[in-house]
């Protein structure tokens, strides 16, 4: 399959607004990044959530409601 301008390799997905990318990040209390994960713009935010928090130890977790699931 031919890739046009490499957009499939760069986590760029098509959504209502056009070609987009989502950046999912885990930061510490000071805002320093601990983990960063890129997905296509049309991928649901819950998809990378388990991978982002796996193995982390924390007393509290603050997340957007898009990351709310009983599986986590």
PDB file of N, CA, C, O and CB in Angstrom:
ATOM      1  N   UNK A   1       0.833  -1.164   0.000  1.00  0.00           N
ATOM      2  CA  UNK A   1       0.000   0.000   0.000  1.00  0.00           C
ATOM      3  C   UNK A   1       0.891   1.246   0.000  1.00  0.00           C
ATOM      4  O   UNK A   1       1.805   1.360   0.817  1.00  0.00           O
ATOM      5  CB  UNK A   1      -0.955  -0.012   1.209  1.00  0.00           C
ATOM      6  N   UNK A   2       0.629   2.143  -0.887  1.00  0.00           N
ATOM      7  CA  UNK A   2       1.412   3.367  -0.968  1.00  0.00           C
ATOM      8  C   UNK A   2       0.943   4.371   0.069  1.00  0.00           C
ATOM      9  O   UNK A   2      -0.256   4.617   0.203  1.00  0.00           O
ATOM     10  CB  UNK A   2       1.324   3.970  -2.369  1.00  0.00           C
ATOM     11  N   UNK A   3       1.871   4.943   0.793  1.00  0.00           N
ATOM     12  CA  UNK A   3       1.544   5.938   1.814  1.00  0.00           C
ATOM     13  C   UNK A   3       1.769   7.324   1.254  1.00  0.00           C
ATOM     14  O   UNK A   3       2.859   7.655   0.786  1.00  0.00           O
ATOM     15  CB  UNK A   3       2.387   5.726   3.092  1.00  0.00           C
ATOM     16  N   UNK A   4       0.748   8.112   1.307  1.00  0.00           N
ATOM     17  CA  UNK A   4       0.836   9.456   0.766  1.00  0.00           C
ATOM     18  C   UNK A   4       1.482  10.388   1.779  1.00  0.00           C
ATOM     19  O   UNK A   4       0.914  10.648   2.839  1.00  0.00           O
ATOM     20  CB  UNK A   4      -0.550   9.972   0.371  1.00  0.00           C
ATOM     21  N   UNK A   5       2.642  10.879   1.461  1.00  0.00           N
ATOM     22  CA  UNK A   5       3.403  11.820   2.289  1.00  0.00           C
ATOM     23  C   UNK A   5       3.678  11.286   3.691  1.00  0.00           C
ATOM     24  O   UNK A   5       3.962  12.070   4.597  1.00  0.00           O
ATOM     25  CB  UNK A   5       2.660  13.133   2.389  1.00  0.00           C
ATOM     26  N   UNK A   6       3.600   9.993   3.887  1.00  0.00           N
ATOM     27  CA  UNK A   6       3.957   9.398   5.166  1.00  0.00           C
ATOM     28  C   UNK A   6       2.995   9.679   6.299  1.00  0.00           C
ATOM     29  O   UNK A   6       3.358   9.482   7.458  1.00  0.00           O
ATOM     30  CB  UNK A   6       5.282   9.861   5.556  1.00  0.00           C
ATOM     31  N   UNK A   7       1.775  10.134   6.015  1.00  0.00           N
ATOM     32  CA  UNK A   7       0.872  10.514   7.098  1.00  0.00           C
ATOM     33  C   UNK A   7       0.449   9.322   7.948  1.00  0.00           C
ATOM     34  O   UNK A   7       0.072   9.527   9.102  1.00  0.00           O
ATOM     35  CB  UNK A   7      -0.352  11.193   6.534  1.00  0.00           C
ATOM     36  N   UNK A   8       0.489   8.093   7.450  1.00  0.00           N
ATOM     37  CA  UNK A   8       0.139   6.935   8.264  1.00  0.00           C
ATOM     38  C   UNK A   8       1.229   6.627   9.284  1.00  0.00           C
ATOM     39  O   UNK A   8       0.945   6.021  10.316  1.00  0.00           O
ATOM     40  CB  UNK A   8      -0.109   5.718   7.378  1.00  0.00           C
ATOM     41  N   UNK A   9       2.446   7.022   9.024  1.00  0.00           N
ATOM     42  CA  UNK A   9       3.549   6.793   9.945  1.00  0.00           C
ATOM     43  C   UNK A   9       3.601   7.852  11.039  1.00  0.00           C
ATOM     44  O   UNK A   9       4.293   7.653  12.037  1.00  0.00           O
ATOM     45  CB  UNK A   9       4.862   6.767   9.190  1.00  0.00           C
ATOM     46  N   UNK A  10       2.911   8.943  10.892  1.00  0.00           N
ATOM     47  CA  UNK A  10       3.038  10.065  11.802  1.00  0.00           C
ATOM     48  C   UNK A  10       1.837  10.238  12.726  1.00  0.00           C
ATOM     49  O   UNK A  10       1.671  11.312  13.304  1.00  0.00           O
ATOM     50  CB  UNK A  10       3.247  11.314  11.020  1.00  0.00           C
ATOM     51  N   UNK A  11       0.999   9.225  12.884  1.00  0.00           N
ATOM     52  CA  UNK A  11      -0.191   9.280  13.740  1.00  0.00           C
ATOM     53  C   UNK A  11      -1.085  10.468  13.406  1.00  0.00           C
ATOM     54  O   UNK A  11      -1.519  11.198  14.297  1.00  0.00           O
ATOM     55  CB  UNK A  11       0.218   9.346  15.201  1.00  0.00           C
ATOM     56  N   UNK A  12      -1.351  10.651  12.147  1.00  0.00           N
ATOM     57  CA  UNK A  12      -2.271  11.695  11.705  1.00  0.00           C
ATOM     58  C   UNK A  12      -3.526  10.999  11.224  1.00  0.00           C
ATOM     59  O   UNK A  12      -3.475  10.166  10.320  1.00  0.00           O
ATOM     60  CB  UNK A  12      -1.643  12.599  10.578  1.00  0.00           C
ATOM     61  N   UNK A  13      -4.664  11.343  11.831  1.00  0.00           N
ATOM     62  CA  UNK A  13      -5.921  10.703  11.467  1.00  0.00           C
ATOM     63  C   UNK A  13      -6.938  11.706  10.981  1.00  0.00           C
ATOM     64  O   UNK A  13      -6.842  12.896  11.279  1.00  0.00           O
ATOM     65  CB  UNK A  13      -6.480   9.937  12.636  1.00  0.00           C
ATOM     66  N   UNK A  14      -7.905  11.229  10.239  1.00  0.00           N
ATOM     67  CA  UNK A  14      -8.932  12.101   9.691  1.00  0.00           C
ATOM     68  C   UNK A  14     -10.101  12.188  10.662  1.00  0.00           C
ATOM     69  O   UNK A  14     -10.607  11.167  11.128  1.00  0.00           O
ATOM     70  CB  UNK A  14      -9.403  11.595   8.313  1.00  0.00           C
ATOM     71  N   UNK A  15     -10.522  13.392  10.960  1.00  0.00           N
ATOM     72  CA  UNK A  15     -11.686  13.627  11.810  1.00  0.00           C
ATOM     73  C   UNK A  15     -12.521  14.729  11.158  1.00  0.00           C
ATOM     74  O   UNK A  15     -12.235  15.146  10.036  1.00  0.00           O
ATOM     75  CB  UNK A  15     -11.261  14.019  13.277  1.00  0.00           C
ATOM     76  N   UNK A  16     -13.544  15.194  11.856  1.00  0.00           N
ATOM     77  CA  UNK A  16     -14.406  16.232  11.297  1.00  0.00           C
ATOM     78  C   UNK A  16     -13.635  17.500  10.947  1.00  0.00           C
ATOM     79  O   UNK A  16     -13.976  18.201   9.993  1.00  0.00           O
ATOM     80  CB  UNK A  16     -15.514  16.562  12.273  1.00  0.00           C
ATOM     81  N   UNK A  17     -12.602  17.786  11.719  1.00  0.00           N
ATOM     82  CA  UNK A  17     -11.828  18.997  11.500  1.00  0.00           C
ATOM     83  C   UNK A  17     -10.714  18.839  10.485  1.00  0.00           C
ATOM     84  O   UNK A  17      -9.989  19.796  10.214  1.00  0.00           O
ATOM     85  CB  UNK A  17     -11.254  19.454  12.781  1.00  0.00           C
ATOM     86  N   UNK A  18     -10.563  17.655   9.920  1.00  0.00           N
ATOM     87  CA  UNK A  18      -9.492  17.407   8.963  1.00  0.00           C
ATOM     88  C   UNK A  18      -8.478  16.435   9.541  1.00  0.00           C
ATOM     89  O   UNK A  18      -8.826  15.587  10.362  1.00  0.00           O
ATOM     90  CB  UNK A  18      -8.808  18.717   8.567  1.00  0.00           C
ATOM     91  N   UNK A  19      -7.231  16.550   9.120  1.00  0.00           N
ATOM     92  CA  UNK A  19      -6.175  15.667   9.606  1.00  0.00           C
ATOM     93  C   UNK A  19      -5.679  16.165  10.965  1.00  0.00           C
ATOM     94  O   UNK A  19      -5.248  17.311  11.097  1.00  0.00           O
ATOM     95  CB  UNK A  19      -5.003  15.593   8.587  1.00  0.00           C
ATOM     96  N   UNK A  20      -5.744  15.294  11.968  1.00  0.00           N
ATOM     97  CA  UNK A  20      -5.374  15.703  13.317  1.00  0.00           C
ATOM     98  C   UNK A  20      -4.578  14.627  14.029  1.00  0.00           C
ATOM     99  O   UNK A  20      -4.544  13.472  13.603  1.00  0.00           O
ATOM    100  CB  UNK A  20      -6.609  16.045  14.120  1.00  0.00           C
ATOM    101  N   UNK A  21      -3.935  15.022  15.123  1.00  0.00           N
ATOM    102  CA  UNK A  21      -3.191  14.127  16.002  1.00  0.00           C
ATOM    103  C   UNK A  21      -3.572  14.465  17.433  1.00  0.00           C
ATOM    104  O   UNK A  21      -3.762  15.634  17.768  1.00  0.00           O
ATOM    105  CB  UNK A  21      -1.642  14.252  15.779  1.00  0.00           C
ATOM    106  N   UNK A  22      -3.685  13.442  18.283  1.00  0.00           N
ATOM    107  CA  UNK A  22      -3.925  13.668  19.704  1.00  0.00           C
ATOM    108  C   UNK A  22      -2.656  13.338  20.474  1.00  0.00           C
ATOM    109  O   UNK A  22      -1.978  12.352  20.186  1.00  0.00           O
ATOM    110  CB  UNK A  22      -5.122  12.815  20.216  1.00  0.00           C
ATOM    111  N   UNK A  23      -2.348  14.169  21.449  1.00  0.00           N
ATOM    112  CA  UNK A  23      -1.197  13.946  22.315  1.00  0.00           C
ATOM    113  C   UNK A  23      -1.727  13.592  23.696  1.00  0.00           C
ATOM    114  O   UNK A  23      -2.432  14.388  24.316  1.00  0.00           O
ATOM    115  CB  UNK A  23      -0.258  15.205  22.367  1.00  0.00           C
ATOM    116  N   UNK A  24      -1.391  12.405  24.178  1.00  0.00           N
ATOM    117  CA  UNK A  24      -1.780  11.946  25.512  1.00  0.00           C
ATOM    118  C   UNK A  24      -0.508  11.967  26.355  1.00  0.00           C
ATOM    119  O   UNK A  24       0.531  11.460  25.931  1.00  0.00           O
ATOM    120  CB  UNK A  24      -2.447  10.493  25.478  1.00  0.00           C
ATOM    121  N   UNK A  25      -0.589  12.549  27.539  1.00  0.00           N
ATOM    122  CA  UNK A  25       0.622  12.688  28.350  1.00  0.00           C
ATOM    123  C   UNK A  25       0.332  12.415  29.816  1.00  0.00           C
ATOM    124  O   UNK A  25      -0.770  12.661  30.307  1.00  0.00           O
ATOM    125  CB  UNK A  25       1.218  14.086  28.187  1.00  0.00           C
ATOM    126  N   UNK A  26       1.338  11.904  30.500  1.00  0.00           N
ATOM    127  CA  UNK A  26       1.329  11.764  31.955  1.00  0.00           C
ATOM    128  C   UNK A  26       2.423  12.686  32.461  1.00  0.00           C
ATOM    129  O   UNK A  26       3.564  12.620  32.004  1.00  0.00           O
ATOM    130  CB  UNK A  26       1.555  10.257  32.422  1.00  0.00           C
ATOM    131  N   UNK A  27       2.069  13.547  33.410  1.00  0.00           N
ATOM    132  CA  UNK A  27       3.036  14.484  33.979  1.00  0.00           C
ATOM    133  C   UNK A  27       3.058  14.326  35.494  1.00  0.00           C
ATOM    134  O   UNK A  27       2.121  13.794  36.088  1.00  0.00           O
ATOM    135  CB  UNK A  27       2.696  15.947  33.584  1.00  0.00           C
ATOM    136  N   UNK A  28       4.135  14.794  36.106  1.00  0.00           N
ATOM    137  CA  UNK A  28       4.204  14.759  37.569  1.00  0.00           C
ATOM    138  C   UNK A  28       3.556  16.013  38.144  1.00  0.00           C
ATOM    139  O   UNK A  28       2.979  16.808  37.402  1.00  0.00           O
ATOM    140  CB  UNK A  28       5.675  14.637  38.053  1.00  0.00           C
ATOM    141  N   UNK A  29       3.645  16.192  39.445  1.00  0.00           N
ATOM    142  CA  UNK A  29       2.990  17.317  40.122  1.00  0.00           C
ATOM    143  C   UNK A  29       3.510  18.676  39.652  1.00  0.00           C
ATOM    144  O   UNK A  29       2.808  19.679  39.775  1.00  0.00           O
ATOM    145  CB  UNK A  29       3.182  17.195  41.620  1.00  0.00           C
ATOM    146  N   UNK A  30       4.714  18.718  39.123  1.00  0.00           N
ATOM    147  CA  UNK A  30       5.288  19.976  38.637  1.00  0.00           C
ATOM    148  C   UNK A  30       5.042  20.206  37.150  1.00  0.00           C
ATOM    149  O   UNK A  30       5.447  21.230  36.600  1.00  0.00           O
ATOM    150  CB  UNK A  30       6.772  19.999  38.909  1.00  0.00           C
ATOM    151  N   UNK A  31       4.378  19.253  36.502  1.00  0.00           N
ATOM    152  CA  UNK A  31       4.098  19.392  35.078  1.00  0.00           C
ATOM    153  C   UNK A  31       5.182  18.834  34.180  1.00  0.00           C
ATOM    154  O   UNK A  31       5.129  19.021  32.965  1.00  0.00           O
ATOM    155  CB  UNK A  31       3.889  20.817  34.751  1.00  0.00           C
ATOM    156  N   UNK A  32       6.158  18.156  34.746  1.00  0.00           N
ATOM    157  CA  UNK A  32       7.215  17.545  33.944  1.00  0.00           C
ATOM    158  C   UNK A  32       6.684  16.265  33.295  1.00  0.00           C
ATOM    159  O   UNK A  32       6.091  15.430  33.979  1.00  0.00           O
ATOM    160  CB  UNK A  32       8.470  17.241  34.816  1.00  0.00           C
ATOM    161  N   UNK A  33       6.888  16.102  31.990  1.00  0.00           N
ATOM    162  CA  UNK A  33       6.341  14.921  31.312  1.00  0.00           C
ATOM    163  C   UNK A  33       7.034  13.636  31.748  1.00  0.00           C
ATOM    164  O   UNK A  33       8.261  13.569  31.821  1.00  0.00           O
ATOM    165  CB  UNK A  33       6.464  15.080  29.805  1.00  0.00           C
ATOM    166  N   UNK A  34       6.222  12.612  32.036  1.00  0.00           N
ATOM    167  CA  UNK A  34       6.736  11.292  32.370  1.00  0.00           C
ATOM    168  C   UNK A  34       6.555  10.328  31.200  1.00  0.00           C
ATOM    169  O   UNK A  34       7.441   9.523  30.911  1.00  0.00           O
ATOM    170  CB  UNK A  34       6.036  10.748  33.620  1.00  0.00           C
ATOM    171  N   UNK A  35       5.407  10.412  30.528  1.00  0.00           N
ATOM    172  CA  UNK A  35       5.111   9.577  29.369  1.00  0.00           C
ATOM    173  C   UNK A  35       4.294  10.382  28.370  1.00  0.00           C
ATOM    174  O   UNK A  35       3.430  11.172  28.748  1.00  0.00           O
ATOM    175  CB  UNK A  35       4.356   8.288  29.787  1.00  0.00           C
ATOM    176  N   UNK A  36       4.581  10.169  27.086  1.00  0.00           N
ATOM    177  CA  UNK A  36       3.843  10.838  26.013  1.00  0.00           C
ATOM    178  C   UNK A  36       3.470   9.784  24.978  1.00  0.00           C
ATOM    179  O   UNK A  36       4.290   8.939  24.620  1.00  0.00           O
ATOM    180  CB  UNK A  36       4.687  11.999  25.366  1.00  0.00           C
ATOM    181  N   UNK A  37       2.238   9.838  24.502  1.00  0.00           N
ATOM    182  CA  UNK A  37       1.736   8.868  23.546  1.00  0.00           C
ATOM    183  C   UNK A  37       0.952   9.609  22.471  1.00  0.00           C
ATOM    184  O   UNK A  37       0.065  10.398  22.798  1.00  0.00           O
ATOM    185  CB  UNK A  37       0.854   7.794  24.244  1.00  0.00           C
ATOM    186  N   UNK A  38       1.255   9.375  21.199  1.00  0.00           N
ATOM    187  CA  UNK A  38       0.548  10.012  20.086  1.00  0.00           C
ATOM    188  C   UNK A  38      -0.424   9.027  19.467  1.00  0.00           C
ATOM    189  O   UNK A  38      -0.107   7.849  19.303  1.00  0.00           O
ATOM    190  CB  UNK A  38       1.541  10.530  19.022  1.00  0.00           C
ATOM    191  N   UNK A  39      -1.617   9.516  19.120  1.00  0.00           N
ATOM    192  CA  UNK A  39      -2.585   8.701  18.397  1.00  0.00           C
ATOM    193  C   UNK A  39      -3.168   9.508  17.251  1.00  0.00           C
ATOM    194  O   UNK A  39      -3.019  10.728  17.187  1.00  0.00           O
ATOM    195  CB  UNK A  39      -3.705   8.203  19.338  1.00  0.00           C
ATOM    196  N   UNK A  40      -3.832   8.804  16.351  1.00  0.00           N
ATOM    197  CA  UNK A  40      -4.559   9.484  15.282  1.00  0.00           C
ATOM    198  C   UNK A  40      -5.670  10.326  15.913  1.00  0.00           C
ATOM    199  O   UNK A  40      -6.151  10.003  16.999  1.00  0.00           O
ATOM    200  CB  UNK A  40      -5.145   8.457  14.251  1.00  0.00           C
ATOM    201  N   UNK A  41      -6.067  11.374  15.255  1.00  0.00           N
ATOM    202  CA  UNK A  41      -7.090  12.259  15.783  1.00  0.00           C
ATOM    203  C   UNK A  41      -8.453  11.631  15.946  1.00  0.00           C
ATOM    204  O   UNK A  41      -9.264  12.106  16.741  1.00  0.00           O
ATOM    205  CB  UNK A  41      -7.211  13.424  14.917  1.00  0.00           C
ATOM    206  N   UNK A  42      -8.721  10.565  15.201  1.00  0.00           N
ATOM    207  CA  UNK A  42     -10.031   9.930  15.279  1.00  0.00           C
ATOM    208  C   UNK A  42     -10.062   8.747  16.254  1.00  0.00           C
ATOM    209  O   UNK A  42     -11.067   8.039  16.310  1.00  0.00           O
ATOM    210  CB  UNK A  42     -10.451   9.465  13.904  1.00  0.00           C
ATOM    211  N   UNK A  43      -9.004   8.515  17.015  1.00  0.00           N
ATOM    212  CA  UNK A  43      -8.947   7.434  18.002  1.00  0.00           C
ATOM    213  C   UNK A  43      -9.499   7.944  19.328  1.00  0.00           C
ATOM    214  O   UNK A  43      -9.169   9.049  19.760  1.00  0.00           O
ATOM    215  CB  UNK A  43      -7.486   6.906  18.176  1.00  0.00           C
ATOM    216  N   UNK A  44     -10.338   7.139  19.971  1.00  0.00           N
ATOM    217  CA  UNK A  44     -10.917   7.510  21.255  1.00  0.00           C
ATOM    218  C   UNK A  44      -9.819   7.662  22.301  1.00  0.00           C
ATOM    219  O   UNK A  44      -8.833   6.926  22.267  1.00  0.00           O
ATOM    220  CB  UNK A  44     -11.952   6.464  21.706  1.00  0.00           C
ATOM    221  N   UNK A  45      -9.971   8.592  23.218  1.00  0.00           N
ATOM    222  CA  UNK A  45      -8.939   8.887  24.218  1.00  0.00           C
ATOM    223  C   UNK A  45      -8.712   7.731  25.179  1.00  0.00           C
ATOM    224  O   UNK A  45      -7.632   7.640  25.762  1.00  0.00           O
ATOM    225  CB  UNK A  45      -9.316  10.124  25.001  1.00  0.00           C
ATOM    226  N   UNK A  46      -9.673   6.852  25.365  1.00  0.00           N
ATOM    227  CA  UNK A  46      -9.518   5.756  26.313  1.00  0.00           C
ATOM    228  C   UNK A  46      -8.564   4.677  25.795  1.00  0.00           C
ATOM    229  O   UNK A  46      -8.052   3.892  26.593  1.00  0.00           O
ATOM    230  CB  UNK A  46     -10.873   5.143  26.620  1.00  0.00           C
ATOM    231  N   UNK A  47      -8.316   4.615  24.513  1.00  0.00           N
ATOM    232  CA  UNK A  47      -7.484   3.566  23.921  1.00  0.00           C
ATOM    233  C   UNK A  47      -6.073   3.528  24.536  1.00  0.00           C
ATOM    234  O   UNK A  47      -5.641   2.448  24.938  1.00  0.00           O
ATOM    235  CB  UNK A  47      -7.385   3.776  22.409  1.00  0.00           C
ATOM    236  N   UNK A  48      -5.341   4.634  24.630  1.00  0.00           N
ATOM    237  CA  UNK A  48      -3.992   4.565  25.201  1.00  0.00           C
ATOM    238  C   UNK A  48      -3.942   4.723  26.716  1.00  0.00           C
ATOM    239  O   UNK A  48      -2.856   4.703  27.295  1.00  0.00           O
ATOM    240  CB  UNK A  48      -3.140   5.616  24.580  1.00  0.00           C
ATOM    241  N   UNK A  49      -5.079   4.878  27.367  1.00  0.00           N
ATOM    242  CA  UNK A  49      -5.091   5.186  28.800  1.00  0.00           C
ATOM    243  C   UNK A  49      -4.408   4.111  29.642  1.00  0.00           C
ATOM    244  O   UNK A  49      -3.594   4.436  30.506  1.00  0.00           O
ATOM    245  CB  UNK A  49      -6.516   5.366  29.274  1.00  0.00           C
ATOM    246  N   UNK A  50      -4.721   2.849  29.408  1.00  0.00           N
ATOM    247  CA  UNK A  50      -4.131   1.771  30.199  1.00  0.00           C
ATOM    248  C   UNK A  50      -2.617   1.715  30.015  1.00  0.00           C
ATOM    249  O   UNK A  50      -1.884   1.473  30.974  1.00  0.00           O
ATOM    250  CB  UNK A  50      -4.756   0.428  29.816  1.00  0.00           C
ATOM    251  N   UNK A  51      -2.150   1.935  28.801  1.00  0.00           N
ATOM    252  CA  UNK A  51      -0.710   1.926  28.540  1.00  0.00           C
ATOM    253  C   UNK A  51      -0.005   3.083  29.233  1.00  0.00           C
ATOM    254  O   UNK A  51       1.134   2.948  29.679  1.00  0.00           O
ATOM    255  CB  UNK A  51      -0.446   1.985  27.042  1.00  0.00           C
ATOM    256  N   UNK A  52      -0.687   4.218  29.320  1.00  0.00           N
ATOM    257  CA  UNK A  52      -0.077   5.397  29.940  1.00  0.00           C
ATOM    258  C   UNK A  52       0.108   5.238  31.446  1.00  0.00           C
ATOM    259  O   UNK A  52       1.129   5.666  31.984  1.00  0.00           O
ATOM    260  CB  UNK A  52      -0.922   6.621  29.660  1.00  0.00           C
ATOM    261  N   UNK A  53      -0.849   4.639  32.133  1.00  0.00           N
ATOM    262  CA  UNK A  53      -0.770   4.586  33.596  1.00  0.00           C
ATOM    263  C   UNK A  53      -0.232   3.265  34.131  1.00  0.00           C
ATOM    264  O   UNK A  53      -0.020   3.130  35.336  1.00  0.00           O
ATOM    265  CB  UNK A  53      -2.125   4.836  34.181  1.00  0.00           C
ATOM    266  N   UNK A  54      -0.007   2.289  33.255  1.00  0.00           N
ATOM    267  CA  UNK A  54       0.490   0.984  33.697  1.00  0.00           C
ATOM    268  C   UNK A  54       1.871   1.136  34.348  1.00  0.00           C
ATOM    269  O   UNK A  54       2.780   1.723  33.762  1.00  0.00           O
ATOM    270  CB  UNK A  54       0.559  -0.007  32.504  1.00  0.00           C
ATOM    271  N   UNK A  55       2.011   0.606  35.546  1.00  0.00           N
ATOM    272  CA  UNK A  55       3.290   0.628  36.243  1.00  0.00           C
ATOM    273  C   UNK A  55       3.595   1.898  37.012  1.00  0.00           C
ATOM    274  O   UNK A  55       4.631   1.978  37.673  1.00  0.00           O
ATOM    275  CB  UNK A  55       4.357   0.403  35.281  1.00  0.00           C
ATOM    276  N   UNK A  56       2.723   2.893  36.944  1.00  0.00           N
ATOM    277  CA  UNK A  56       2.946   4.126  37.694  1.00  0.00           C
ATOM    278  C   UNK A  56       2.442   3.958  39.124  1.00  0.00           C
ATOM    279  O   UNK A  56       1.433   3.292  39.359  1.00  0.00           O
ATOM    280  CB  UNK A  56       2.244   5.323  37.007  1.00  0.00           C
ATOM    281  N   UNK A  57       3.136   4.553  40.061  1.00  0.00           N
ATOM    282  CA  UNK A  57       2.625   4.568  41.432  1.00  0.00           C
ATOM    283  C   UNK A  57       2.332   6.019  41.804  1.00  0.00           C
ATOM    284  O   UNK A  57       3.180   6.902  41.674  1.00  0.00           O
ATOM    285  CB  UNK A  57       3.649   3.914  42.440  1.00  0.00           C
ATOM    286  N   UNK A  58       1.116   6.232  42.265  1.00  0.00           N
ATOM    287  CA  UNK A  58       0.695   7.585  42.629  1.00  0.00           C
ATOM    288  C   UNK A  58      -0.417   7.495  43.662  1.00  0.00           C
ATOM    289  O   UNK A  58      -1.180   6.529  43.693  1.00  0.00           O
ATOM    290  CB  UNK A  58       0.224   8.384  41.378  1.00  0.00           C
ATOM    291  N   UNK A  59      -0.497   8.505  44.498  1.00  0.00           N
ATOM    292  CA  UNK A  59      -1.579   8.568  45.471  1.00  0.00           C
ATOM    293  C   UNK A  59      -2.867   9.063  44.832  1.00  0.00           C
ATOM    294  O   UNK A  59      -3.957   8.652  45.230  1.00  0.00           O
ATOM    295  CB  UNK A  59      -1.193   9.468  46.634  1.00  0.00           C
ATOM    296  N   UNK A  60      -2.750   9.942  43.847  1.00  0.00           N
ATOM    297  CA  UNK A  60      -3.918  10.524  43.193  1.00  0.00           C
ATOM    298  C   UNK A  60      -3.685  10.581  41.693  1.00  0.00           C
ATOM    299  O   UNK A  60      -2.550  10.669  41.224  1.00  0.00           O
ATOM    300  CB  UNK A  60      -4.221  11.934  43.751  1.00  0.00           C
ATOM    301  N   UNK A  61      -4.786  10.529  40.951  1.00  0.00           N
ATOM    302  CA  UNK A  61      -4.739  10.630  39.499  1.00  0.00           C
ATOM    303  C   UNK A  61      -5.777  11.649  39.060  1.00  0.00           C
ATOM    304  O   UNK A  61      -6.953  11.525  39.402  1.00  0.00           O
ATOM    305  CB  UNK A  61      -4.988   9.248  38.823  1.00  0.00           C
ATOM    306  N   UNK A  62      -5.356  12.641  38.316  1.00  0.00           N
ATOM    307  CA  UNK A  62      -6.252  13.656  37.772  1.00  0.00           C
ATOM    308  C   UNK A  62      -6.291  13.452  36.264  1.00  0.00           C
ATOM    309  O   UNK A  62      -5.260  13.516  35.593  1.00  0.00           O
ATOM    310  CB  UNK A  62      -5.782  15.118  38.148  1.00  0.00           C
ATOM    311  N   UNK A  63      -7.493  13.203  35.731  1.00  0.00           N
ATOM    312  CA  UNK A  63      -7.612  12.927  34.297  1.00  0.00           C
ATOM    313  C   UNK A  63      -8.894  13.549  33.745  1.00  0.00           C
ATOM    314  O   UNK A  63      -9.849  13.805  34.478  1.00  0.00           O
ATOM    315  CB  UNK A  63      -7.594  11.401  34.030  1.00  0.00           C
ATOM    316  N   UNK A  64      -8.886  13.777  32.469  1.00  0.00           N
ATOM    317  CA  UNK A  64     -10.056  14.243  31.750  1.00  0.00           C
ATOM    318  C   UNK A  64     -11.118  13.147  31.788  1.00  0.00           C
ATOM    319  O   UNK A  64     -10.768  11.972  31.899  1.00  0.00           O
ATOM    320  CB  UNK A  64      -9.698  14.630  30.285  1.00  0.00           C
ATOM    321  N   UNK A  65     -12.381  13.486  31.702  1.00  0.00           N
ATOM    322  CA  UNK A  65     -13.430  12.474  31.777  1.00  0.00           C
ATOM    323  C   UNK A  65     -13.407  11.527  30.574  1.00  0.00           C
ATOM    324  O   UNK A  65     -14.033  10.468  30.620  1.00  0.00           O
ATOM    325  CB  UNK A  65     -14.790  13.146  31.876  1.00  0.00           C
ATOM    326  N   UNK A  66     -12.708  11.880  29.514  1.00  0.00           N
ATOM    327  CA  UNK A  66     -12.577  10.986  28.365  1.00  0.00           C
ATOM    328  C   UNK A  66     -11.816   9.717  28.734  1.00  0.00           C
ATOM    329  O   UNK A  66     -11.912   8.710  28.032  1.00  0.00           O
ATOM    330  CB  UNK A  66     -11.870  11.702  27.213  1.00  0.00           C
ATOM    331  N   UNK A  67     -11.062   9.759  29.833  1.00  0.00           N
ATOM    332  CA  UNK A  67     -10.285   8.604  30.279  1.00  0.00           C
ATOM    333  C   UNK A  67     -11.035   7.786  31.338  1.00  0.00           C
ATOM    334  O   UNK A  67     -10.441   6.894  31.944  1.00  0.00           O
ATOM    335  CB  UNK A  67      -8.939   9.064  30.835  1.00  0.00           C
ATOM    336  N   UNK A  68     -12.304   8.061  31.573  1.00  0.00           N
ATOM    337  CA  UNK A  68     -13.076   7.358  32.588  1.00  0.00           C
ATOM    338  C   UNK A  68     -13.541   5.999  32.065  1.00  0.00           C
ATOM    339  O   UNK A  68     -14.235   5.923  31.051  1.00  0.00           O
ATOM    340  CB  UNK A  68     -14.281   8.204  33.027  1.00  0.00           C
ATOM    341  N   UNK A  69     -13.156   4.925  32.763  1.00  0.00           N
ATOM    342  CA  UNK A  69     -13.589   3.579  32.396  1.00  0.00           C
ATOM    343  C   UNK A  69     -13.466   2.674  33.613  1.00  0.00           C
ATOM    344  O   UNK A  69     -12.627   2.901  34.484  1.00  0.00           O
ATOM    345  CB  UNK A  69     -12.751   3.022  31.205  1.00  0.00           C
ATOM    346  N   UNK A  70     -14.293   1.668  33.665  1.00  0.00           N
ATOM    347  CA  UNK A  70     -14.224   0.733  34.789  1.00  0.00           C
ATOM    348  C   UNK A  70     -13.082  -0.255  34.615  1.00  0.00           C
ATOM    349  O   UNK A  70     -12.667  -0.880  35.592  1.00  0.00           O
ATOM    350  CB  UNK A  70     -15.544  -0.019  34.938  1.00  0.00           C
ATOM    351  N   UNK A  71     -12.560  -0.416  33.405  1.00  0.00           N
ATOM    352  CA  UNK A  71     -11.457  -1.342  33.159  1.00  0.00           C
ATOM    353  C   UNK A  71     -10.143  -0.869  33.749  1.00  0.00           C
ATOM    354  O   UNK A  71      -9.247  -1.679  33.989  1.00  0.00           O
ATOM    355  CB  UNK A  71     -11.291  -1.558  31.688  1.00  0.00           C
ATOM    356  N   UNK A  72     -10.013   0.421  33.984  1.00  0.00           N
ATOM    357  CA  UNK A  72      -8.761   0.970  34.480  1.00  0.00           C
ATOM    358  C   UNK A  72      -8.799   0.883  35.970  1.00  0.00           C
ATOM    359  O   UNK A  72      -7.847   1.287  36.636  1.00  0.00           O
ATOM    360  CB  UNK A  72      -8.531   2.426  34.007  1.00  0.00           C
TER     361      UNK A  72
END
